[in-house]
Amino acid sequence: MIGAMERIRSWFNRWDRGLLIAEALLVLISILAMVSAATTVSTRLVLRHAWWMVAGIITHIAIAQTNYRRWVDAGLILYALALIALLLVEFTGSLRLGATRWLSIFGFSFQPSELAKLATVLWLSRLLAGAQTPLSMRDLGIAAVMAGVPMALILDQPDLGTASVIGAIMLGMLWVAGVSSGLVVIASAVGLLLSPLGWFFLKEYQRTRMLIFINPAIDPLGAGYTIIQSIIAIGSGRLTGRGWRAGTQSQLNFIPEHHSDFIFSVIGEEWGMLGCLLVVAAFGILLWRMIHIASAAVDPQARLLATGLFSWIAYQAIVNMGMVMGLLPVVGVPLPFISYGGSSMLMLWIALGLLQSICREQK
């Protein structure tokens, strides 16, 4: 009996406990928020969300028991599969909400762009780990192409939000891999000078979103409706909120997509500023432990892998909460671990499994 307890304690000590605490907080927040938000749409969404969460947690535990190096080695295969899936979306994908982003496989809808995030992190981890420091122009070019191909395919769906996530992943990993400060300054200056040209490459609805970000009142019953209702919901929550399942904006369905991209507005209305701060604290703990795992890693592949996963989750969480509060343009990215979405939920839990694998292997 004592020997069994020691083995259990030894097994548990190899996990990052701070990461586990953040995971538990996010699961609790997600369940409570989804029960309130999704039941006004369909109770089946709550069950599906719970099913994907359970599947993700089980996958997370299984991934954590393996060596992360195996997944990095398989990065090219996963990257190729992601590109094939993104190409299939172009021809056989399902159209929803004006965008073609989903494939139907054996009755299940899957979003290949979510796999592309994970695959890009894994492949760049292997690619950049063997590069010289500081990175040569050749290595920078290869990394840019590897990230640029899925970004271009995702932009064509169109999905600016997910494409920008992959861009953030690439930039974060390049920084840690050792890009020279001179190149950063040059690239930043060129990007700033060329940024106005990006307006001409945006689709009409994306241009409208940019204008709505500047002034939602220019189309209060059209393109600006969602963000106006979201801001009203968060503001009406004040300090402690209206109470769980007692928010008028969410319960009366004034906020479109309040179970997915705009679920943070439901939390703000029902839980108030204190509830929003709880969500920020949960992500703060999660990201702090991710930084710790990355900085403590001796293996370059582990350090780059943790950095890529950090860039992914940090960028997506900040952009989602920022757009819901009207601080950033609406680009359509879900709140990690909380918003409804099976593909996103599964890939994110795999990401945390890889982080726990790094932690366990280092220990």
C-alpha positions in Angstrom: 0.0 0.0 0.0 2.8 2.4 0.9 4.7 1.5 -2.3 1.6 2.2 -4.4 1.1 5.6 -2.7 4.7 6.5 -3.4 4.4 5.6 -7.0 1.2 7.7 -7.3 3.0 10.6 -5.6 6.0 10.2 -7.8 3.8 10.1 -10.9 1.9 13.2 -9.9 5.0 15.2 -9.0 6.2 15.0 -12.6 3.2 17.2 -13.7 3.3 20.9 -13.5 0.9 21.7 -10.7 0.4 25.4 -11.7 -0.7 24.3 -15.1 -3.1 21.8 -13.6 -4.6 24.5 -11.4 -5.1 26.8 -14.4 -6.7 23.9 -16.4 -9.1 23.2 -13.6 -10.1 26.8 -13.4 -10.7 27.1 -17.1 -12.8 23.9 -17.1 -15.0 25.2 -14.3 -15.4 28.6 -16.0 -16.2 26.9 -19.4 -18.8 24.6 -18.0 -20.7 27.4 -16.1 -20.5 29.9 -18.9 -21.5 27.3 -21.6 -24.5 26.1 -19.6 -25.8 29.7 -19.4 -24.9 30.7 -23.0 -25.7 27.6 -25.0 -29.0 26.6 -23.4 -30.7 29.7 -25.0 -29.7 28.3 -28.4 -29.9 24.5 -27.9 -29.2 22.2 -25.0 -27.5 19.9 -27.4 -24.7 22.4 -27.7 -24.0 22.0 -23.9 -23.8 18.2 -24.3 -21.5 18.5 -27.3 -19.3 21.0 -25.6 -19.0 18.6 -22.6 -18.3 15.7 -24.9 -15.4 17.5 -26.6 -14.0 18.7 -23.3 -14.0 15.2 -21.9 -12.4 13.9 -25.1 -9.8 16.7 -25.0 -8.9 16.0 -21.3 -8.5 12.3 -22.0 -6.3 13.1 -25.0 -4.3 15.6 -22.9 -3.5 12.9 -20.3 -2.5 10.4 -23.0 -0.3 12.9 -24.8 1.4 13.9 -21.5 2.5 10.3 -21.0 4.4 10.3 -24.3 7.7 11.9 -25.2 7.1 15.3 -26.9 10.0 14.6 -29.3 7.9 11.9 -31.0 5.3 14.6 -31.8 8.0 17.1 -33.0 9.4 14.3 -35.3 5.9 13.8 -36.7 5.5 17.5 -37.3 6.1 17.3 -41.0 3.5 14.6 -41.4 0.9 16.5 -39.5 1.8 19.7 -41.4 1.3 17.9 -44.7 -2.0 16.5 -43.5 -3.1 19.9 -42.4 -2.3 21.4 -45.8 -4.2 18.6 -47.6 -7.2 19.2 -45.3 -7.1 22.9 -46.0 -7.0 22.2 -49.8 -10.0 19.9 -49.4 -11.9 22.7 -47.7 -11.5 24.7 -50.9 -13.4 22.1 -52.9 -15.6 20.2 -50.5 -15.9 22.3 -47.4 -19.1 23.3 -45.7 -20.3 26.9 -45.9 -21.3 28.5 -42.6 -21.7 32.1 -41.6 -20.4 33.2 -45.0 -17.1 31.2 -44.8 -16.0 27.8 -45.9 -13.9 26.4 -43.0 -15.2 23.0 -42.1 -14.9 19.4 -43.4 -17.4 16.7 -42.7 -15.7 13.4 -41.7 -17.9 10.4 -40.8 -20.7 12.8 -39.7 -18.4 15.0 -37.6 -17.5 18.6 -38.6 -13.8 19.4 -38.3 -12.0 22.6 -38.8 -8.6 21.9 -40.5 -7.3 25.4 -39.6 -7.1 24.3 -36.0 -4.9 21.4 -36.9 -2.8 23.8 -39.0 -2.0 25.8 -35.8 -0.7 22.7 -34.0 1.1 21.3 -37.0 2.9 24.6 -37.7 4.1 24.8 -34.1 5.5 21.2 -34.3 7.1 21.6 -37.7 8.7 25.0 -36.9 10.0 23.5 -33.6 12.0 20.9 -35.5 13.0 23.3 -38.3 14.3 26.1 -36.1 15.9 23.9 -33.4 18.6 22.9 -35.9 19.1 26.4 -37.3 22.2 28.6 -36.4 21.9 31.6 -34.1 21.3 34.3 -35.1 19.0 33.0 -37.8 20.2 33.3 -41.3 18.1 34.9 -44.1 17.7 31.4 -45.5 16.2 30.0 -42.3 14.0 33.0 -41.9 12.7 32.6 -45.5 12.0 28.9 -45.0 10.1 29.6 -41.7 8.1 32.3 -43.4 7.1 30.0 -46.3 6.2 27.2 -43.9 3.9 29.5 -42.0 2.8 31.5 -45.0 1.3 28.6 -46.9 -1.3 27.6 -44.3 -1.9 31.3 -43.6 -2.7 31.9 -47.3 -5.1 28.9 -47.5 -6.9 30.0 -44.3 -7.1 33.6 -45.5 -8.9 32.4 -48.7 -11.7 30.7 -46.6 -11.8 33.6 -45.5 -10.6 33.5 -41.9 -8.4 36.5 -41.0 -8.4 35.7 -37.3 -7.0 32.2 -37.5 -4.4 33.3 -40.1 -3.2 36.0 -37.7 -2.8 33.3 -35.0 -0.4 31.4 -37.2 1.4 34.7 -37.9 1.8 35.3 -34.1 3.1 31.7 -33.6 5.7 32.2 -36.3 6.9 35.6 -34.9 7.1 34.3 -31.3 9.1 31.2 -32.3 11.4 33.3 -34.6 12.2 35.6 -31.7 13.1 32.8 -29.3 15.1 31.0 -32.1 17.4 34.0 -32.3 16.4 36.5 -34.9 18.7 39.5 -34.9 17.5 42.8 -33.5 18.5 44.5 -36.8 16.2 42.3 -38.8 13.4 42.9 -36.4 13.7 46.7 -36.7 13.9 46.5 -40.6 10.9 44.1 -40.8 8.9 46.3 -38.4 9.6 49.4 -40.4 8.8 47.7 -43.7 5.6 46.2 -42.3 4.5 49.6 -40.9 5.1 51.3 -44.3 3.3 48.6 -46.2 0.4 48.2 -43.8 -1.9 50.7 -45.6 -1.7 48.4 -48.7 -3.3 45.6 -46.7 -6.6 47.5 -46.9 -6.8 46.6 -50.6 -6.3 42.8 -49.9 -9.1 42.7 -47.3 -12.6 41.4 -48.3 -15.5 43.7 -48.1 -16.8 42.4 -44.8 -13.3 42.6 -43.3 -13.1 46.3 -44.3 -16.5 46.9 -42.7 -15.2 45.3 -39.5 -12.3 47.7 -39.4 -14.6 50.7 -39.9 -16.9 49.4 -37.2 -14.0 49.0 -34.8 -13.4 52.8 -35.2 -17.0 53.7 -34.8 -19.7 51.0 -34.2 -22.4 53.6 -34.4 -22.0 54.0 -38.2 -24.1 50.8 -38.6 -25.8 50.1 -35.2 -28.4 47.6 -36.6 -26.0 45.9 -39.0 -22.3 45.3 -38.8 -21.9 47.2 -35.5 -24.8 45.4 -33.8 -22.9 42.6 -32.2 -20.1 44.7 -30.7 -22.6 47.3 -29.4 -24.6 44.6 -27.7 -21.4 43.0 -26.3 -20.2 46.2 -24.8 -23.7 46.8 -23.3 -23.7 43.4 -21.8 -20.2 43.7 -20.2 -21.0 47.2 -18.9 -24.3 46.2 -17.4 -22.5 43.5 -15.3 -20.7 46.2 -13.3 -18.7 44.8 -10.4 -20.4 41.5 -9.4 -22.7 40.8 -12.4 -26.4 40.2 -12.8 -26.2 36.7 -11.7 -25.7 33.3 -13.4 -28.2 32.8 -16.2 -29.8 36.2 -15.3 -28.2 38.4 -18.0 -30.8 40.0 -20.3 -28.4 40.5 -23.3 -27.4 36.9 -23.4 -30.5 35.1 -22.2 -32.7 37.0 -24.6 -30.2 36.4 -27.5 -29.4 40.0 -28.2 -25.7 38.9 -28.6 -25.1 36.8 -31.7 -22.7 33.9 -31.3 -22.7 34.4 -27.5 -21.8 30.7 -27.0 -18.7 30.9 -29.2 -16.7 34.0 -30.1 -18.6 36.3 -27.7 -18.9 34.1 -24.6 -16.7 36.5 -22.7 -19.5 39.1 -22.9 -21.8 36.6 -21.2 -19.3 36.2 -18.4 -19.0 40.0 -18.1 -22.7 40.5 -17.9 -23.5 37.6 -15.5 -20.3 37.6 -13.3 -19.3 41.3 -13.6 -15.8 42.7 -13.5 -14.8 40.2 -10.8 -15.8 37.3 -13.1 -13.8 38.8 -16.0 -10.8 39.2 -13.7 -11.2 35.5 -12.7 -10.9 34.6 -16.4 -7.9 36.8 -16.8 -6.3 35.3 -13.7 -6.8 31.8 -15.0 -5.1 32.6 -18.3 -2.4 34.5 -16.3 -1.6 31.4 -14.4 -1.7 29.3 -17.5 0.6 31.6 -19.5 3.0 32.1 -16.6 3.5 28.3 -16.3 4.0 28.1 -20.0 6.7 30.7 -19.8 8.3 28.8 -17.0 8.3 25.5 -18.9 9.8 27.2 -21.9 12.6 29.0 -20.0 13.4 25.9 -18.0 13.7 23.7 -21.0 17.3 22.6 -21.9 16.3 21.0 -25.2 15.9 23.6 -28.0 13.0 21.7 -29.5 11.2 21.8 -26.1 11.8 25.5 -25.7 10.6 26.3 -29.2 7.6 24.0 -28.8 6.5 25.7 -25.6 7.1 29.1 -27.1 4.9 28.4 -30.1 2.1 27.0 -27.9 2.4 30.1 -25.6 2.2 32.4 -28.6 -0.9 30.6 -29.9 -2.9 30.6 -26.7 -1.7 34.1 -25.4 -2.5 35.8 -28.7 -5.9 34.1 -29.2 -7.0 34.9 -25.6 -5.9 38.5 -25.8 -7.5 39.1 -29.2 -10.8 37.5 -28.2 -11.2 39.4 -25.0 -10.0 42.6 -26.7 -12.5 42.4 -29.5 -15.4 41.5 -27.3 -14.7 44.6 -25.2 -14.4 46.8 -28.3 -10.6 47.3 -27.8 -9.6 45.4 -30.9 -11.3 44.7 -34.3 -13.6 41.7 -34.5 -11.7 39.0 -36.3 -13.6 35.9 -35.2 -11.3 33.9 -32.9 -12.8 31.8 -30.0 -11.8 32.2 -26.4 -9.4 29.2 -25.7 -10.9 26.4 -23.6 -14.1 28.3 -23.0 -15.8 29.0 -26.3 -17.9 26.3 -28.1 -16.0 24.5 -30.8 -14.9 20.8 -30.9 -11.9 21.2 -33.2 -10.5 24.1 -31.2 -11.1 22.4 -27.9 -9.3 19.2 -28.9 -6.3 20.9 -30.4 -5.9 23.1 -27.3 -5.9 20.2 -24.9 -3.4 18.4 -27.1 -1.2 21.6 -26.8 -1.4 21.4 -23.0 -0.6 17.7 -23.1 2.6 18.5 -25.0 3.5 21.1 -22.4 3.0 18.6 -19.6 5.1 16.1 -21.6 7.9 18.7 -21.7 7.6 19.2 -18.0 7.6 15.5 -17.3 10.6 14.7 -19.6 12.7 17.6 -18.1 12.0 16.4 -14.6 
